[in-house]
Amino acid sequence: MVQDQRPMPDRGLGWGRYVSKEADRDRLGLLERLGNVLVPIITVAVALMFLDVQAKDLGFFTSGFGTVEQLAFYGSLLFGMVPSLVRAIIGRRNLGRLMDIISSVVFITAGSYLLTVFPFDFPHLWEYLPTALEAILSWISNDMMKIFLTIAIVITAISTVYNIIMYWKVRRELRSRERDMTPPA
């Protein structure tokens, strides 16, 4: 058996090594692809639950929950499943990472808007849940949910920057590998 005699690039420590490992893991296996199908299923179930809460007019959605707020809320919720669907269909992590970036921008935009207008009354949401869950969650107030949403927006913004960097670096690494594998003409 003849081994490839080309020298392996020195990945060193830090980003280069991490990017190389991410490029190695770019293709998803069948189980990972199937696992990515679960996210859209769960997302649709959550969206249907909120639609039921809205239809029952339990008071969770305030009078300020108009068309724009509904678009921001349901749109960002449903768009959040796009990265998983892309990974499940295409089977590539890095392309999914690009969709994560877009989904994160949608969430940051919608979340920031919803935080500003805050058309929710969370104590009414707990009434929708089974009694055992209502008792566990009843201490969470609107102010606490605003803090949680703010933290989620900040974490999403940080992860978006990270995903942008990783997307470009892994993309460059994958393209470099493709060029190295292409036989000379």
Backbone as a ProteinNet text record, in pm:
[ID]
protein_1_A
[PRIMARY]
MVQDQRPMPDRGLGWGRYVSKEADRDRLGLLERLGNVLVPIITVAVALMFLDVQAKDLGFFTSGFGTVEQLAFYGSLLFGMVPSLVRAIIGRRNLGRLMDIISSVVFITAGSYLLTVFPFDFPHLWEYLPTALEAILSWISNDMMKIFLTIAIVITAISTVYNIIMYWKVRRELRSRERDMTPPA
[TERTIARY]
85.3	0	89.4	66.1	145.4	78.2	157.4	103.1	127.2	40.2	52.9	180	268.7	396.6	393.7	280	272.4	281.5	352.8	360.6	226.2	192.8	70.1	96.2	2.1	22.5	26.5	113.6	125.3	9.3	-80.9	-199.3	-168.8	-61.6	-23.8	-131.3	-129.4	-228.3	-328.2	-434.6	-530.7	-628.2	-660.7	-763.3	-737	-613.4	-582.3	-616.4	-580.2	-608.9	-759.4	-825	-968.5	-1044.9	-1004.4	-1067.8	-1049	-929.1	-902.4	-994.4	-1012.5	-1102.8	-1246.6	-1287.5	-1423.1	-1441	-1339.7	-1346.9	-1353.3	-1281.5	-1286.4	-1427.5	-1499.9	-1634.1	-1745.6	-1712.9	-1812.8	-1927.2	-1899.1	-2004.7	-2072.9	-2205.2	-2283.5	-2315.7	-2316.2	-2359.8	-2512.1	-2564.1	-2709.4	-2780	-2727	-2792	-2790.8	-2682.4	-2677.1	-2779	-2791.9	-2890.2	-3031.6	-3058.2	-3190.6	-3215.3	-3110.9	-3123.2	-3162.5	-3114.2	-3149.5	-3294.8	-3361	-3503.4	-3588	-3535.5	-3610.7	-3636.6	-3540	-3556.1	-3679.2	-3698.3	-3820.7	-3948.8	-3947.6	-4066.9	-4099.8	-3998.8	-4019	-4060.1	-3997.5	-4030.2	-4174.5	-4219.5	-4359.5	-4454.1	-4419.4	-4503.3	-4512.7	-4401.4	-4401.1	-4483.5	-4466.7	-4544.7	-4693.8	-4730.9	-4872.4	-4925.2	-4841.4	-4882.3	-4912.8	-4821.8	-4844.2	-4965.2	-4987.8	-5109.3	-5233.9	-5228.7	-5340.7	-5359.6	-5249.9	-5256.5	-5320	-5279	-5334.1	-5482.5	-5520.6	-5661.3	-5751.1	-5699.4	-5778.4	-5783.7	-5705.4	-5704.6	-5690.9	-5584.5	-5561	-5499.5	-5462.8	-5403.8	-5252.2	-5190.5	-5044.4	-5002.2	-5070.1	-5043.3	-5131	-5068.6	-5143.1	-5205.4	-5278	-5340.8	-5235.3	-5111.9	-5002.5	-4944.3	-4998.8	-4947.7	-5019.4	-4978.7	-5040.5	-4968.6	-4993.6	-4939.9	-4787.3	-4726.4	-4580	-4520.2	-4580	-4530.5	-4548.1	-4659.4	-4681.4	-4578.5	-4550.7	-4449.9	-4312.5	-4278.1	-4148.7	-4142.9	-4248.6	-4250.5	-4250.7	-4354	-4366.7	-4262.3	-4229.5	-4129.2	-3993.4	-3948.7	-3817.2	-3819.8	-3931.9	-3944.3	-3934.4	-4010.9	-4011.7	-3883.6	-3826.7	-3701.7	-3587.2	-3600.5	-3497.7	-3477.4	-3572.8	-3557.3	-3485.2	-3464.8	-3400.3	-3260.2	-3172.9	-3039	-3042.4	-3130.4	-3140.4	-3191.1	-3288.8	-3339.5	-3230.8	-3152.9	-3044.7	-2941.8	-2903.8	-2807.6	-2863.9	-2993.8	-3055	-3059.6	-3091.4	-3105.1	-2969.1	-2883.5	-2755.2	-2648.8	-2655.5	-2559.2	-2423.9	-2419.1	-2292.5	-2308	-2213.6	-2217.6	-2195.8	-2099.1	-2063.1	-2174.5	-2244.6	-2359.4	-2467.7	-2484.5	-2576.1	-2532.4	-2400.5	-2347	-2384.6	-2381.7	-2423.3	-2570.4	-2652.9	-2794.9	-2811.8	-2724	-2726.7	-2703.2	-2611.6	-2581.2	-2705.5	-2768.6	-2888.9	-3000.6	-3020.3	-3123.7	-3094.9	-2969.2	-2932.1	-2962.9	-2935.6	-2966.2	-3117.3	-3193.3	-3339.5	-3382.8	-3326.8	-3363.3	-3323.9	-3202.7	-3157.4	-3249.7	-3285.1	-3372.9	-3512.4	-3570.9	-3706.1	-3706.4	-3607.3	-3600.3	-3583.2	-3499.8	-3479.9	-3609.4	-3678.6	-3806	-3907.4	-3920	-4016.4	-3980	-3850.8	-3807.8	-3849.8	-3844.7	-3883	-4032.8	-4115.2	-4260.7	-4320	-4255.9	-4292.1	-4443.6	-4501.9	-4646.7	-4688.5	-4626.7	-4652.7	-4686.2	-4759.3	-4785.6	-4763.2	-4638.7	-4598	-4676.7	-4720	-4799.9	-4923.3	-4977.5	-5091.9	-5049.9	-4924.7	-4877.2	-4870.5	-4830.5	-4816.6	-4952.2	-5060.9	-5195.2	-5231.2	-5168.2	-5193.1	-5132.1	-5027	-4951.8	-5021.5	-4987.3	-5042.1	-5009.8	-5092.8	-5082.6	-4943.5	-4880.8	-4747.4	-4645.7	-4651	-4557.8	-4591	-4719.4	-4760.4	-4701.7	-4706.9	-4651.9	-4501.4	-4432.7	-4287.5	-4248.1	-4321.9	-4283.5	-4352.7	-4445.5	-4526.6	-4445.5	-4328.1	-4246	-4174.7	-4178	-4108.5	-4197.4	-4145.7	-4222.9	-4187.1	-4261.4	-4231.4	-4091.9	-4055.9	-3923.5	-3812.4	-3833.5	-3733.9	-3723.6	-3835.4	-3833.9	-3765.1	-3778.6	-3707	-3556.3	-3515.9	-3373.3	-3325.8	-3403.7	-3367.2	-3356.5	-3451	-3448.7	-3326.6	-3293.9	-3175	-3048.4	-3038.5	-2922.7	-2916.9	-3031.2	-3035.4	-2990.6	-3029.1	-2989.1	-2838	-2782.8	-2637.5	-2559.8	-2602.1	-2533.6	-2543.7	-2659.9	-2677.8	-2587.4	-2572.7	-2484.2	-2339.3	-2296.3	-2159.5	-2140.6	-2238.8	-2226	-2232.8	-2302.3	-2308.5	-2170.6	-2099.9	-1963.6	-1874.7	-1883.2	-1805.7	-1840.1	-1969.7	-2011.8	-1966.2	-1964.2	-1915.2	-1767.4	-1689.5	-1546.5	-1526.9	-1597.4	-1581	-1629.9	-1738.2	-1788.2	-1681	-1621.5	-1522	-1394.9	-1350.1	-1226	-1244	-1355.3	-1380.3	-1403.5	-1473.2	-1495.6	-1362.3	-1273.7	-1141.3	-1064	-1070.9	-1002.3	-1058.2	-1189	-1249.9	-1212.6	-1212.6	-1173.3	-1026.5	-943.3	-801.3	-781.9	-856.8	-848.5	-894.4	-999.1	-1047.7	-942.2	-874.4	-769.3	-653.5	-617.7	-507.2	-538.3	-665.8	-705.3	-724.7	-735.5	-755.5	-624	-624.4	-500.1	-461	-332	-288.4	-332.3	-359.9	-407.5	-295.1
-117.8	0	123.6	215.4	337	446	509.9	618.5	751.2	845.4	980.1	1041.4	1090.7	1145.1	1295.5	1358.5	1502.4	1532.6	1636.8	1670.7	1723.6	1685.5	1736.8	1879.4	1970.1	2106.6	2108.5	2193.4	2205.3	2289.3	2226.8	2296.6	2369.7	2330.8	2398.3	2388	2482.1	2487.4	2597.7	2600.3	2709	2691.8	2804.4	2808.1	2709.9	2704.6	2617.9	2473.3	2426.4	2287.6	2266.6	2361	2350.3	2354.6	2444.8	2455.3	2325.1	2268.2	2141.7	2030.5	2024.9	1923.9	1948	2073.6	2104.9	2066.2	2089.4	2050.2	1898	1826.9	1680.1	1629.5	1704	1662.5	1724.3	1784.5	1857.9	1770.3	1651.6	1562.5	1491.7	1497.7	1434.8	1290.5	1206.2	1068.8	1062	945.5	927.5	959.3	910.7	936.5	1085	1154	1298	1372	1327.5	1390.5	1366.5	1245.3	1215.8	1295.3	1311.8	1391.8	1535.7	1587.8	1724	1737	1625.7	1628.2	1652.3	1619.7	1638.4	1785.7	1871.8	2014.3	2074.3	2054.1	2109.2	2051.2	1923.8	1862.4	1929.6	1949	2013.1	2159.1	2225.9	2366.8	2383.3	2298.9	2306.1	2278.6	2182.7	2153.3	2275.2	2343.1	2463.1	2573.9	2592.2	2695	2664.6	2537.8	2499.4	2524	2499.6	2526.9	2676.1	2762.2	2906.5	2952.1	2890.9	2923.2	2885.9	2774.1	2733.3	2832	2874.1	2974.2	3102.1	3140.4	3262.2	3245.4	3129.6	3105.2	3102.8	3050.2	3043.3	3176.7	3274.2	3408.9	3405.3	3339.9	3323	3446.4	3544.9	3665.5	3667.2	3558.6	3558.6	3661.9	3661.4	3762.4	3882.9	3996.3	4116.7	4179.7	4288.7	4358.6	4416.5	4428.9	4479	4374.8	4251.5	4144.2	4148.6	4246.1	4266	4187.2	4226.4	4155.2	4155.9	4269.9	4279.3	4192.2	4197	4117.2	3967.8	3931.5	3790.5	3744.4	3828.8	3795	3778.3	3868.6	3858.9	3733	3706	3592	3459	3438	3309.3	3295	3406.6	3401.4	3359.3	3420.5	3383.4	3241.5	3203.3	3067.3	2964.8	2985.4	2889.1	2895.2	3014	3024	2954.3	2941.4	2873.9	2728.2	2669.9	2529.3	2513.7	2621.9	2614.4	2553.9	2595.7	2535.2	2382.4	2333.5	2188	2119	2180.1	2122.3	2118.1	2225.2	2229.2	2119.9	2107.9	2002.9	1864.4	1843.8	1713.2	1680.7	1779.1	1755.9	1749.8	1846.6	1857.7	1767.8	1751.1	1666.1	1729.8	1863.2	1934.7	2032.3	2026.7	2116.3	2262.3	2287.5	2426	2501.7	2436.7	2502	2527.4	2434.5	2455.7	2573	2589.5	2702	2834.9	2839.4	2960.6	2990.5	2887.9	2906.9	2947.1	2896.3	2938.7	3088.8	3139.8	3283.2	3363	3322.8	3393.9	3382.4	3262.6	3241.5	3324.8	3336.2	3416.3	3563.3	3613.2	3753.7	3775.8	3681.6	3691.4	3694.1	3603.6	3600.3	3728.9	3778.1	3901	4017.1	4026.9	4135.6	4122.5	4003.3	3981.8	3991	3930.1	3932.2	4072.4	4151.8	4290.5	4370.6	4350.4	4420.2	4375.8	4245.2	4194.2	4236.3	4247.6	4296	4441.5	4518.1	4659.6	4676.6	4601.5	4617.9	4522.1	4413.1	4306.4	4284.6	4223	4201	4069.7	4038.2	3912.1	3937.6	3844	3845.1	3701.8	3672.1	3534.4	3463.1	3528.3	3454.5	3386.7	3441.1	3377.7	3253.3	3249.7	3130.9	3011.5	3035.1	2923.9	2858.4	2935.1	2879.8	2778.6	2789.3	2697.8	2560.2	2558.7	2435.5	2346.2	2218.1	2129.8	2185	2152.9	2208.1	2191.3	2076.5	2053	2150.6	2173.8	2268.3	2412.3	2441.2	2575.7	2610.2	2515.8	2539.2	2562.5	2490.9	2503.6	2637.4	2683	2801.6	2930.6	2922.8	3039.8	3155.4	3130.5	3236.4	3321.8	3278.9	3352.5	3466.6	3587.4	3707.7	3761.5	3860.6	3927.9	3989.5	4052.1	4114	4009.4	3892.2	3785.5	3738.1	3728.4	3685.3	3789.1	3916	4020.1	4002.9	3970.8	3946.7	3823.9	3714.7	3593.7	3622.2	3699.6	3732.5	3818	3912	3995.5	3909.8	3818.2	3728.5	3642.5	3591.4	3509.5	3589.2	3715.3	3800.7	3823.5	3850.2	3873.6	3746.7	3633.5	3507	3475.1	3498.9	3474.6	3565.6	3691.1	3783.5	3735.3	3689.6	3637.7	3512.3	3420.8	3297.8	3326.1	3432.5	3469.5	3510.7	3590.3	3630.7	3507	3418.5	3294.7	3213.1	3196.6	3118.4	3181.7	3313.8	3380.7	3346.7	3359.2	3327.7	3181.4	3091.9	2949.3	2914.2	2974.3	2944.9	2975.4	3095.2	3134.2	3052	3026.4	2949.9	2804.1	2742.4	2603.5	2597.7	2695.1	2699.6	2706.7	2792.4	2805.4	2673.5	2610.3	2482.3	2374.4	2366.5	2266.7	2291.6	2417.9	2449.5	2417.7	2443.9	2411.5	2260.7	2184.3	2038.6	1991.3	2053.5	2016.1	2045.5	2161.3	2195.4	2095.9	2058.7	1964.5	1827.8	1790.1	1657.6	1653.5	1771	1775.9	1741.7	1637.3	1601.5	1708.8	1728	1828.7	1788	1887.4	1862	1824.1
0	0	0	-92.6	-104.3	-22.8	61.9	143.4	74.3	101.2	47.8	105.9	20.8	65	87.2	60.9	82.5	230.7	269	411.4	460.6	580.8	642.5	690	668.4	717.4	869	921.3	1065.7	1116.7	1188.2	1238.8	1369.3	1434.4	1557.9	1664.6	1753.9	1861.1	1831.2	1904.3	1892.3	1777.9	1712.8	1609.6	1497.4	1448	1334.7	1362.4	1477.3	1514.7	1531.3	1594.7	1616.5	1483.9	1395.9	1264	1187.5	1194.4	1126.2	1177.5	1308.4	1365.7	1321.2	1316.4	1270.8	1124	1043.9	902.4	890	976.8	976.6	1005.4	1087.2	1130.3	1045.5	931.9	854.9	806.2	762.5	711.7	828.4	828.5	934.5	898.6	1000.9	981.7	981.1	948.2	938.4	1070.2	1182.6	1311.8	1346.7	1314.4	1340.6	1253.7	1129.8	1041.2	1092.5	1137.6	1193.1	1320.8	1401.4	1523.3	1493.6	1381.7	1342.9	1300.2	1274.1	1239.4	1365.3	1481.8	1606.5	1638.1	1608.5	1640.5	1572.9	1442.5	1380.9	1440	1475	1534.3	1667.3	1750.7	1881.1	1861.6	1766.2	1739.8	1695.7	1606.5	1561.4	1678.3	1764.1	1881.3	1973.5	1996.3	2081	2015.3	1884.9	1813.2	1822.8	1807	1818.2	1959.5	2060.3	2198.7	2215.8	2164.3	2177.2	2096	1981.3	1905.1	1984.1	2056.5	2140.7	2256	2316.7	2424.5	2369.9	2250.4	2189.4	2157.7	2103.5	2068	2191.4	2302.3	2425.2	2497.9	2450.2	2507.1	2659.2	2704.8	2848.2	2913.9	2834.3	2891.1	2882.7	2834.1	2819.6	2716.2	2602.4	2500.7	2532.3	2553.9	2590.3	2465.9	2485.6	2372.8	2278.9	2324.2	2240.8	2146.9	2148.6	2063.9	1929.1	1847.8	1716.5	1607.9	1485.9	1369.5	1367.1	1391.9	1389.8	1500.5	1618.4	1731.1	1703.1	1641.4	1605.4	1503.3	1406.1	1305.4	1371.3	1460.3	1529.6	1616	1690	1782.1	1706.9	1625	1554.5	1443.6	1378.2	1271.4	1321.9	1431.6	1485.7	1541.8	1602	1655.3	1542.5	1437	1326.5	1243.2	1225.9	1150.2	1223.5	1355.6	1434.6	1397.2	1326.7	1287.5	1153.3	1081.8	950.2	956.4	1050.6	1052.4	1068.5	1153.2	1172.5	1047.1	980.3	855.9	749	739.7	640.9	671.9	799.2	836.5	807.4	834.1	809.7	660.7	579.1	435.2	365.3	392.4	323.2	386.4	518.4	586.8	609.6	611.3	631.8	747.9	840.7	956.1	918.4	830.4	803.8	733.3	644.3	581.8	687.1	779.6	891.9	977.5	991.7	1069	1002.7	870.2	799.1	828.8	830.3	863	1009.9	1098.8	1239.4	1250.7	1170	1172.5	1133	1024.9	978.1	1081.9	1135.8	1237.8	1362.9	1398.7	1516.1	1495	1375.3	1345.3	1352.1	1300	1308.5	1455.4	1537.8	1680	1751.6	1727.2	1793.8	1757.7	1629.8	1584.6	1647.4	1633.9	1687.7	1839.5	1902.9	2049.5	2104.5	2037.4	2082.1	2069.1	1959.1	1940.3	2046.5	2065.7	2163.9	2306	2334.1	2465.4	2484.9	2377.9	2384.4	2407.6	2332.1	2345.4	2448.8	2476.1	2570.1	2582.6	2478.6	2477.6	2544.9	2658.4	2727.6	2874	2931.1	3074.4	3122.5	3159.4	3187.1	3296	3403.7	3501.7	3441.5	3334	3267.3	3187.8	3143.4	3071	3165.1	3287.5	3382.7	3408.6	3396.9	3416.3	3307.3	3192.4	3080.4	3106.5	3184.9	3208.9	3311	3312.9	3417.2	3556.9	3652.5	3787.9	3847.7	3829.1	3885.8	3827.7	3697.7	3635.5	3673.9	3684.2	3723.3	3860.1	3953.3	4087.5	4082.8	3994.8	3984.9	3921.8	3822.3	3745.2	3788.8	3880	3915.4	3974.7	4024.1	4082.8	3978.3	3851.7	3746.1	3698.5	3709.7	3677.1	3538.2	3494.2	3367.5	3370.3	3483.1	3493.5	3480.9	3539.3	3527.6	3382.7	3314.8	3175.7	3087.3	3120.3	3046.2	3064.5	3185.8	3212	3134.4	3136.5	3062.3	2913	2859.3	2717.1	2683.2	2770.5	2749.8	2748	2842.5	2847.6	2721.4	2677.4	2556.2	2434.5	2425.8	2313.4	2315.4	2432.8	2444.4	2409.1	2463.1	2432.5	2284.2	2225.8	2082.3	2000.5	2040.3	1968.1	1973.7	2090.2	2104.6	2019.2	2025.2	1946.6	1796.8	1757.6	1616.5	1566.5	1644.3	1606.8	1595.4	1692.9	1689.8	1565.2	1534.8	1418	1287.1	1279.9	1158.9	1137.9	1244.1	1234.4	1195.8	1264	1235.1	1095.2	1052.1	918.2	814.2	820.4	720	731.1	852.9	869.1	824.7	862.4	821.5	670.6	616.7	471.6	398	445.9	383.9	394.5	510	529.7	437	424.6	336.5	190.4	149.2	11.4	-12.5	86	74.4	58.9	133.7	122.8	-14.7	-67.9	-200.6	-307.2	-295.7	-391.7	-380.5	-256.9	-236.2	-291.6	-293.9	-342.4	-493.6	-556.5	-700.2	-770.5	-854.6	-924	-1026.4	-1045.2	-1144	-1284.5	-1366.3	-1503.4	-1596.2
[MASK]
+++++++++++++++++++++++++++++++++++++++++++++++++++++++++++++++++++++++++++++++++++++++++++++++++++++++++++++++++++++++++++++++++++++++++++++++++++++++++++++++++++++++++++++++++++++++++

